[in-house]
Amino acid sequence: MSSGELLSIDPQELQFAFELKKQISCSMQLRNNTNNHVAFKVKTTNPKKYCVRPNTGVMLPHSTCDITVTMQAQKEAPPDMQCKDKFLLQSAVASPGATVKDITPELFNKESGNQVEECKLKVSYVAPQQPPSPVREGSDEGSSPRASISDNGTVNTTDSAVPRAYAESRDISSETRALISKLTDEKNLAVQQSSKLHHELELLRRQGNKSHGRIPFVYAIVIGLLGVLLGYLLK
């Protein structure tokens, strides 16, 4: 922002997003820094190329004024996108109650003793802003898989590889659970058989005591079977 004794100007450079065969506009704001009425006039080195609205006016004390500068559609771009056009903003203290009709060339003449300020503004061309590329609805390109949870708690996703991996892990877990269940049943059965053998051994031991320490042949066989069973459980 340029701040003079009379007017402040923002911005100091007029930037146009240049496009061929298209009218382009930019704006600037003036602010009256005084307690006086201030008249202004906007000039350019290429008046046929630009339209300034408003190009003249009278500003009340401490007021602001927005100015729009429109560049006519251009048939060709300048070399290296460089613009040599310039603008000149003239401002001068006006009498209270002055209007646009009271603005004359003599008002901006320093030799007449009026308080006059001049500010030069450069022009530059900038590349137009490109809008973001629209994303096709339902397109998964460049996006991560979207997951959802169904009513039964199963995770669903749009990535085809993920459901297969999830299904495979679920099958492996089922096989593992079946194997664990089978081994548990076998263990319970072995424990039951071991308890039964212990009971039979106790009966045989009692019969042996009644036979004065003689161990029947069946008792020896049961002891051998019990050893085999215990060895199987300890594997």
C-alpha positions in Angstrom: 0.0 0.0 0.0 1.2 3.5 -0.9 0.3 6.1 1.7 0.5 9.7 0.7 -0.6 12.8 2.6 -3.9 12.8 0.7 -4.7 9.3 -0.5 -3.6 5.8 0.2 -3.6 3.3 -2.7 -3.9 -0.5 -2.4 -2.3 -2.2 -4.4 0.5 -0.3 -5.9 0.6 -2.6 -9.0 -2.3 -3.6 -11.2 -2.2 -7.4 -11.9 -4.3 -9.0 -14.6 -4.7 -12.7 -15.0 -4.0 -12.6 -18.7 -6.1 -14.7 -21.1 -6.4 -14.2 -24.9 -9.7 -12.9 -26.3 -11.2 -12.3 -22.8 -11.9 -9.1 -20.8 -10.0 -9.1 -17.5 -10.6 -6.9 -14.5 -8.7 -6.0 -11.4 -9.4 -3.5 -8.6 -7.7 -1.1 -6.3 -8.9 0.9 -3.2 -8.4 4.5 -2.4 -8.5 5.9 1.2 -8.8 9.6 2.1 -6.3 10.2 4.9 -7.4 13.8 5.5 -10.2 15.9 7.0 -10.8 17.5 3.6 -12.6 16.6 0.5 -10.2 15.1 -2.0 -10.7 14.9 -5.8 -9.0 12.3 -7.8 -8.4 11.4 -11.5 -7.0 8.2 -13.0 -5.0 8.4 -16.3 -3.3 5.7 -18.4 -0.7 5.6 -21.1 -3.0 3.3 -23.2 -6.6 4.7 -22.8 -8.0 2.6 -25.7 -6.9 -0.7 -23.9 -8.4 0.0 -20.5 -11.7 1.1 -19.0 -11.6 2.7 -15.5 -14.7 3.0 -13.3 -14.9 5.5 -11.8 -12.0 7.4 -13.4 -12.8 10.6 -11.5 -14.5 11.4 -8.2 -14.6 13.4 -4.9 -13.9 11.6 -1.7 -15.3 12.6 1.7 -12.9 12.9 4.7 -11.6 9.5 5.8 -13.7 7.7 3.2 -12.8 4.9 0.8 -13.4 4.3 -2.9 -13.1 1.1 -4.9 -12.0 1.4 -8.5 -12.3 -1.3 -11.1 -9.9 -1.4 -14.1 -11.0 -3.6 -17.0 -8.6 -4.6 -19.8 -10.2 -5.1 -23.2 -9.9 -8.6 -24.8 -6.5 -9.0 -26.4 -5.9 -10.9 -29.7 -2.3 -11.7 -28.9 0.0 -11.9 -25.9 2.9 -9.4 -25.5 6.5 -10.8 -25.7 7.6 -12.5 -22.5 4.2 -11.5 -21.0 5.7 -8.1 -20.1 3.5 -5.0 -20.1 4.8 -1.5 -20.4 1.5 0.2 -19.7 1.3 2.5 -16.7 -1.4 4.4 -14.7 -1.2 7.7 -13.0 -3.4 8.7 -10.1 -3.7 12.4 -9.4 -5.3 13.7 -6.2 -5.9 17.3 -5.0 -7.7 19.0 -2.1 -11.2 20.1 -3.2 -13.5 22.6 -1.7 -16.2 21.3 0.7 -19.3 20.2 -1.1 -17.4 19.8 -4.4 -18.8 17.2 -6.9 -17.5 15.5 -10.0 -18.7 18.4 -12.1 -16.3 20.7 -10.2 -13.2 18.6 -11.2 -11.2 20.5 -13.9 -7.7 20.1 -15.2 -6.7 23.3 -13.3 -7.5 21.5 -10.0 -4.5 19.2 -10.6 -2.2 21.9 -11.6 0.5 22.4 -9.0 1.4 25.8 -10.5 -2.0 27.1 -9.4 -1.0 26.7 -5.8 -3.3 23.6 -5.1 -2.1 20.7 -3.0 -1.6 18.0 -5.5 -0.2 14.5 -5.3 0.6 12.0 -8.1 1.2 8.3 -7.9 2.4 6.0 -10.7 1.0 2.5 -10.9 2.7 -0.4 -12.9 0.8 -3.1 -14.8 1.8 -6.8 -14.8 0.3 -10.0 -16.3 0.0 -13.1 -14.2 -1.0 -16.6 -15.1 -4.7 -17.3 -14.5 -5.5 -19.6 -11.6 -6.4 -23.1 -12.7 -9.5 -24.6 -11.1 -8.9 -28.0 -9.4 -9.5 -31.0 -11.6 -12.9 -32.5 -10.9 -12.8 -36.0 -9.4 -15.1 -38.5 -11.2 -17.7 -39.8 -8.9 -17.0 -43.4 -7.9 -13.3 -43.1 -9.1 -10.8 -44.9 -6.8 -7.7 -43.6 -8.5 -5.3 -42.0 -6.1 -7.5 -42.7 -3.1 -7.2 -45.1 -0.3 -9.7 -48.0 0.0 -12.9 -47.0 1.8 -14.1 -49.4 4.4 -17.5 -49.9 6.0 -19.0 -52.1 8.7 -22.0 -54.2 7.9 -24.8 -55.2 10.3 -23.0 -58.4 11.3 -19.8 -56.7 12.1 -17.9 -57.7 8.9 -15.5 -55.2 7.5 -16.2 -54.4 3.8 -13.9 -52.4 1.5 -13.8 -51.3 -2.1 -10.3 -52.7 -2.6 -10.7 -56.3 -4.0 -7.3 -57.5 -2.6 -8.3 -56.7 1.0 -11.5 -58.9 1.1 -9.5 -61.9 -0.2 -6.8 -61.4 2.4 -9.5 -61.0 5.1 -11.3 -64.1 4.0 -8.1 -66.2 4.0 -7.2 -65.1 7.5 -10.7 -65.9 8.6 -10.4 -69.5 7.1 -7.1 -70.1 8.9 -8.6 -69.0 12.2 -11.5 -71.5 11.7 -9.0 -74.4 11.0 -7.0 -73.5 14.1 -10.1 -73.4 16.3 -11.2 -76.8 15.0 -7.7 -78.3 15.6 -7.7 -76.9 19.2 -11.1 -78.2 19.8 -10.1 -81.7 18.6 -7.0 -81.8 20.7 -9.0 -80.6 23.8 -11.5 -83.5 23.2 -8.6 -86.0 22.9 -7.0 -84.6 26.1 -10.3 -84.9 28.0 -10.8 -88.4 26.8 -7.3 -89.4 27.8 -7.8 -87.8 31.3 -11.0 -89.8 31.6 -9.2 -93.1 30.6 -6.4 -92.3 33.0 -8.8 -91.8 35.9 -10.5 -95.0 35.0 -7.2 -96.9 34.9 -6.2 -95.4 38.3 -9.5 -96.6 39.7 -8.9 -100.1 38.3 -5.3 -100.1 39.6 -6.6 -99.2 43.0 -9.0 -102.2 42.9 -6.1 -104.5 41.7 -3.9 -103.2 44.4 -6.4 -104.1 47.0 -6.9 -107.5 45.5 -3.1 -108.0 45.5 -2.9 -107.1 49.2 -5.5 -109.7 49.9 -3.4 -112.2 47.9 -0.4 -111.6 50.3 1.6 -109.3 48.0 1.2 -111.3 44.8 0.6 -109.0 41.7 -1.8 -110.5 39.2 -0.7 -110.7 35.6 -3.6 -108.3 34.6 -2.3 -105.7 37.0 1.1 -105.7 35.2 -0.6 -105.2 31.9 -2.6 -102.2 33.2 0.6 -100.6 34.6 2.2 -100.9 31.1 -0.8 -99.4 29.4 -0.9 -96.5 31.9 2.8 -95.8 31.2 2.1 -95.7 27.4 -0.9 -93.3 28.0 1.1 -91.0 30.2 3.9 -90.9 27.7 1.4 -89.9 25.0 -0.1 -87.1 27.2 3.4 -85.7 27.9 4.3 -85.3 24.2 
